[in-house]
Amino acid sequence: MHKIEAFETGEAGWGLRCARAIAEGEAAVVIPRSACLSARDAPEWARHLPKSSQLAARLCVERGLGEGSRWAAYLASVPEPDAPAAWTDEEAQLLAGTRAGRARDDLLAAWADECPPEVAWADFVWAKSLVMSRTFDLEGPVLIPFLDLANHDDEDFCALDIDKPNDQILFSLVATRQMGEGEPLATNYFGGRTLDPEKALDAFGWLAGDFYVFPGGLTCRDTQDVDTLLLPALASLMGDDRRAATAAAIDLVAGALDAIDRAEPQRREANVSSSSRRRALASAIVDAERGSLSTFLAHLQSGGAGGGGLECGPDAQQP
């Protein structure tokens, strides 16, 4: 009897569950390295790129082979991406002025910079989405067919194990506790860490709480992150001048808020015939970014953790 089986979970798509009881420490499924896709054998034009881009390039090549690809059945089985990067140009207008919208623009620029003309945007964003959402990080991203059906859970019911018997490489999902028949198998997509909000949105189209990503890739989820991440990063560029860093942070946050507000007419006029889910997600993204930035701005103007607030921003007099 098979240990696990694939099943439709509903909104989460396909998943894995136990076909029988599985003991703690038992391998639920084992996949050989030879059945996996990695940056190895990336096309020549991509070999100077990061490994994630090399794997995306290889996926574009494999998809272009159609039924001639060894992985044709697997690639045909993966769902089409639903994250904002994969939205149409018209749908993307719903994200005008937001960090999520700019992330899609960055991906468009990467496509133009990294790919030869024969690689279509639709294939590139499909490949990038697969790399972001379905790979395991094993000294570079690796797609492991069937194992990638396991859904995410912060509790990490299964752990990825690597074995090397007789010069082979085997990837296994090992139960971290006793599991019963019919119980879903899940793993932590972020290596045991809590859900990363930026990756959750960019890779999966999930809005995992309020957050904002500033220039330099600083992800702030709350005012504590503003005090411990954003302000120290700015202060290091300004001779450790905390007051100057606070003023710069206020301008940065106020500018991001202004960009969202100025793009409101563009979002309102977007001619979109997309799914209600995408419209709802876009609205939630705008509200979440505006809410986070407004909270950060009020915190900074009140002085933050250090007190002594400043009144900066587009409409305030500079100190």
C-alpha positions as CSV (number, residue, x, y, z in Angstrom):
1,M,0.0,0.0,0.0
2,H,1.3,3.5,-0.9
3,K,2.2,5.6,2.1
4,I,0.9,8.9,0.7
5,E,-1.5,10.2,-2.0
6,A,-2.3,13.4,-3.8
7,F,-5.6,15.1,-3.1
8,E,-7.4,18.3,-4.0
9,T,-7.5,20.6,-1.0
10,G,-9.9,23.3,-2.4
11,E,-8.4,26.8,-2.3
12,A,-4.9,25.5,-1.6
13,G,-4.9,23.4,-4.8
14,W,-3.3,20.0,-4.7
15,G,-1.7,18.6,-1.6
16,L,-0.4,15.3,-0.1
17,R,-1.9,13.2,2.7
18,C,-1.2,10.0,4.4
19,A,-2.7,6.9,2.8
20,R,-1.9,5.0,6.0
21,A,-0.4,5.7,9.4
22,I,3.2,6.9,9.2
23,A,5.5,6.7,12.2
24,E,7.7,9.5,13.5
25,G,11.0,9.4,11.6
26,E,9.6,7.3,8.7
27,A,10.1,8.4,5.1
28,A,6.7,9.2,3.6
29,V,8.1,9.5,0.1
30,V,11.5,9.1,-1.6
31,I,12.5,10.8,-4.9
32,P,15.8,10.1,-6.7
33,R,18.0,13.1,-7.7
34,S,17.8,11.9,-11.3
35,A,14.1,12.8,-11.4
36,C,14.6,16.4,-10.2
37,L,15.3,19.7,-12.0
38,S,18.0,22.1,-11.0
39,A,20.3,24.7,-12.5
40,R,22.5,22.0,-13.9
41,D,22.2,21.9,-17.7
42,A,21.0,25.5,-17.9
43,P,21.2,26.9,-21.4
44,E,24.5,28.7,-22.3
45,W,22.9,32.1,-22.3
46,A,21.9,31.8,-18.6
47,R,25.0,30.4,-17.1
48,H,26.3,33.8,-15.8
49,L,23.1,34.4,-13.9
50,P,22.2,33.4,-10.3
51,K,21.2,29.8,-9.9
52,S,17.5,30.7,-9.5
53,S,17.6,32.4,-12.9
54,Q,19.5,29.5,-14.4
55,L,16.8,27.1,-13.3
56,A,14.1,29.4,-14.6
57,A,15.9,29.4,-18.0
58,R,16.1,25.6,-18.0
59,L,12.4,25.5,-17.3
60,C,11.8,27.8,-20.3
61,V,13.8,25.4,-22.5
62,E,12.0,22.3,-21.2
63,R,8.6,23.9,-21.7
64,G,9.6,24.8,-25.3
65,L,10.3,21.1,-26.0
66,G,6.7,20.3,-25.4
67,E,6.1,16.5,-25.3
68,G,9.8,16.0,-26.2
69,S,10.8,17.1,-22.7
70,R,11.5,14.3,-20.2
71,W,9.6,16.4,-17.6
72,A,6.6,17.1,-20.0
73,A,4.0,15.3,-17.8
74,Y,5.3,17.0,-14.6
75,L,5.4,20.5,-16.1
76,A,1.9,20.1,-17.6
77,S,0.6,19.1,-14.1
78,V,1.8,22.2,-12.2
79,P,-0.8,24.9,-11.9
80,E,-0.5,28.2,-13.7
81,P,0.9,30.9,-11.4
82,D,-1.5,33.2,-9.7
83,A,0.9,35.7,-8.0
84,P,0.8,39.3,-9.0
85,A,3.8,39.0,-11.4
86,A,1.7,36.6,-13.5
87,W,-1.2,39.0,-13.9
88,T,-2.0,40.6,-17.2
89,D,-0.9,44.2,-17.9
90,E,-4.4,45.3,-17.4
91,E,-4.7,43.5,-14.1
92,A,-1.4,44.9,-13.0
93,Q,-2.8,48.4,-13.2
94,L,-4.8,47.5,-10.0
95,L,-1.4,47.5,-8.2
96,A,-0.2,50.9,-9.6
97,G,1.8,52.8,-6.9
98,T,2.4,49.8,-4.7
99,R,5.5,47.8,-3.8
100,A,3.8,44.7,-5.4
101,G,3.4,46.6,-8.6
102,R,7.0,47.7,-8.7
103,A,8.1,44.1,-8.1
104,R,6.3,43.1,-11.3
105,D,8.0,45.9,-13.1
106,D,11.4,44.7,-11.8
107,L,10.6,41.2,-13.2
108,L,9.7,42.7,-16.6
109,A,13.1,44.4,-16.6
110,A,14.9,41.1,-15.6
111,W,13.1,39.4,-18.5
112,A,14.4,42.0,-21.0
113,D,17.9,41.8,-19.5
114,E,18.3,38.1,-19.0
115,C,16.5,36.4,-21.8
116,P,17.0,36.1,-25.6
117,P,14.1,37.3,-27.8
118,E,12.7,33.8,-28.3
119,V,11.8,33.5,-24.6
120,A,8.3,34.9,-24.2
121,W,7.2,36.9,-21.1
122,A,4.5,34.4,-20.3
123,D,7.1,31.5,-20.3
124,F,9.5,33.6,-18.2
125,V,7.1,34.6,-15.5
126,W,5.7,31.0,-15.4
127,A,9.3,29.7,-14.9
128,K,10.1,32.3,-12.3
129,S,6.9,31.6,-10.4
130,L,7.7,27.9,-10.3
131,V,11.2,28.6,-9.0
132,M,9.9,30.9,-6.3
133,S,6.9,28.8,-5.2
134,R,7.9,25.1,-5.7
135,T,11.6,24.7,-5.2
136,F,13.6,23.4,-2.2
137,D,16.8,25.3,-1.4
138,L,19.6,22.7,-1.5
139,E,22.7,24.7,-2.3
140,G,20.6,26.3,-5.0
141,P,16.9,25.8,-6.0
142,V,15.8,22.3,-6.9
143,L,12.4,21.2,-8.2
144,I,11.5,17.8,-6.7
145,P,8.4,16.4,-8.5
146,F,5.6,15.1,-6.2
147,L,7.4,16.3,-3.0
148,D,6.5,19.8,-4.2
149,L,2.8,19.0,-3.7
150,A,3.3,19.2,0.1
151,N,1.6,22.4,1.3
152,H,3.1,24.9,3.7
153,D,2.6,24.9,7.5
154,D,4.6,26.7,10.1
155,E,4.6,23.5,12.3
156,D,6.6,21.6,9.7
157,F,5.0,18.1,9.9
158,C,7.6,16.7,7.5
159,A,11.3,17.5,7.0
160,L,13.3,17.1,3.9
161,D,16.1,14.5,4.3
162,I,18.9,13.8,1.9
163,D,20.5,10.4,1.7
164,K,23.4,9.3,-0.5
165,P,23.5,5.4,-0.8
166,N,25.7,3.8,-3.4
167,D,26.7,7.2,-5.0
168,Q,23.0,8.0,-5.5
169,I,21.2,11.1,-4.1
170,L,17.7,10.5,-2.6
171,F,15.4,13.2,-1.4
172,S,12.8,12.1,1.3
173,L,10.0,13.7,3.2
174,V,10.3,12.4,6.7
175,A,7.5,12.6,9.3
176,T,8.5,14.7,12.3
177,R,5.8,13.1,14.4
178,Q,3.3,10.2,14.3
179,M,0.8,10.8,11.5
180,G,-2.6,9.2,11.0
181,E,-4.3,8.0,7.8
182,G,-5.9,10.8,5.9
183,E,-3.8,13.5,7.6
184,P,-2.3,16.2,5.3
185,L,1.5,16.2,4.9
186,A,3.0,19.7,5.2
187,T,6.4,21.2,5.3
188,N,7.7,24.6,6.1
189,Y,8.6,26.5,2.9
190,F,10.9,28.8,4.7
191,G,13.3,26.4,6.5
192,G,11.6,26.4,9.9
193,R,11.1,30.2,9.9
194,T,7.7,31.9,10.2
195,L,6.0,32.8,6.9
196,D,8.0,35.4,5.0
197,P,5.4,38.0,3.9
198,E,7.3,39.3,0.9
199,K,7.9,35.8,-0.5
200,A,4.4,34.7,0.3
201,L,3.0,37.5,-1.8
202,D,5.5,37.4,-4.7
203,A,5.6,33.6,-5.0
204,F,2.2,32.4,-3.9
205,G,-0.2,35.4,-4.1
206,W,-0.9,35.2,-0.3
207,L,-1.2,38.3,1.7
208,A,0.3,37.2,5.0
209,G,-0.4,40.2,7.2
210,D,0.7,43.8,6.8
211,F,4.3,44.6,5.7
212,Y,6.2,46.9,3.5
213,V,9.5,46.4,1.6
214,F,11.8,49.5,1.4
215,P,14.6,50.2,-1.0
216,G,17.5,47.8,-0.2
217,G,15.1,44.9,0.5
218,L,14.3,45.8,4.1
219,T,11.0,44.2,5.0
220,C,9.3,45.9,7.9
221,R,6.3,44.1,9.5
222,D,5.8,46.5,12.4
223,T,7.2,49.5,14.1
224,Q,9.8,47.4,15.9
225,D,11.2,46.5,12.5
226,V,11.3,50.3,11.6
227,D,13.4,50.9,14.8
228,T,15.7,47.9,14.5
229,L,16.1,47.6,10.7
230,L,15.1,50.7,8.7
231,L,16.6,53.4,11.0
232,P,19.9,51.6,11.7
233,A,20.4,51.0,7.9
234,L,19.8,54.7,7.2
235,A,21.9,55.8,10.1
236,S,24.9,53.8,8.8
237,L,24.7,55.9,5.6
238,M,24.6,59.1,7.6
239,G,27.5,58.9,10.0
240,D,25.3,57.3,12.7
241,D,23.2,60.5,12.9
242,R,19.9,59.1,14.4
243,R,18.0,62.4,13.8
244,A,19.1,62.6,10.2
245,A,18.1,58.9,9.7
246,T,14.7,59.6,11.2
247,A,14.1,62.5,8.9
248,A,15.2,60.4,5.9
249,A,12.9,57.5,7.0
250,I,10.0,59.9,7.3
251,D,10.6,61.2,3.8
252,L,10.9,57.6,2.5
253,V,7.7,56.5,4.1
254,A,5.8,59.7,3.2
255,G,7.0,59.3,-0.4
256,A,5.8,55.7,-0.6
257,L,2.4,56.8,0.8
258,D,2.2,59.6,-1.7
259,A,2.9,57.2,-4.6
260,I,0.0,55.0,-3.5
261,D,-2.4,58.0,-3.3
262,R,-1.3,59.5,-6.6
263,A,-1.9,56.3,-8.4
264,E,-5.5,56.0,-7.1
265,P,-7.1,57.3,-10.3
266,Q,-5.0,54.9,-12.4
267,R,-6.2,51.9,-10.3
268,R,-9.8,53.1,-10.4
269,E,-9.8,53.4,-14.2
270,A,-8.1,50.1,-14.8
271,N,-10.2,48.1,-17.3
272,V,-10.1,44.7,-15.7
273,S,-12.2,41.7,-16.4
274,S,-10.2,39.4,-14.1
275,S,-11.3,37.1,-11.4
276,S,-13.0,38.5,-8.3
277,R,-10.1,36.9,-6.3
278,R,-7.5,39.0,-8.1
279,R,-9.5,42.2,-7.7
280,A,-10.0,41.5,-4.0
281,L,-6.3,40.7,-3.5
282,A,-5.3,43.9,-5.3
283,S,-7.6,45.9,-3.0
284,A,-6.2,44.2,0.0
285,I,-2.6,44.8,-1.1
286,V,-3.3,48.5,-1.5
287,D,-5.0,48.7,1.9
288,A,-2.3,46.7,3.6
289,E,0.6,48.8,2.2
290,R,-1.2,52.1,3.0
291,G,-2.0,50.9,6.5
292,S,1.5,49.8,7.2
293,L,3.0,53.0,5.9
294,S,0.6,55.2,7.8
295,T,1.5,53.4,11.0
296,F,5.2,53.7,10.3
297,L,4.8,57.4,9.5
298,A,2.9,58.1,12.8
299,H,5.5,56.1,14.7
300,L,8.4,58.0,13.2
301,Q,6.8,61.4,13.6
302,S,6.2,60.7,17.3
303,G,9.8,59.9,17.8
304,G,9.6,56.1,17.6
305,A,11.3,54.1,20.4
306,G,13.7,57.0,21.0
307,G,11.2,59.9,21.4
308,G,11.7,63.4,20.0
309,G,9.6,63.2,16.9
310,L,10.1,65.1,13.6
311,E,7.6,66.7,11.2
312,C,9.0,65.8,7.8
313,G,7.6,64.6,4.5
314,P,6.4,66.3,1.3
315,D,4.3,68.9,3.2
316,A,6.4,69.5,6.2
317,Q,9.3,71.8,6.9
318,Q,12.6,70.1,7.1
319,P,14.6,70.4,10.4
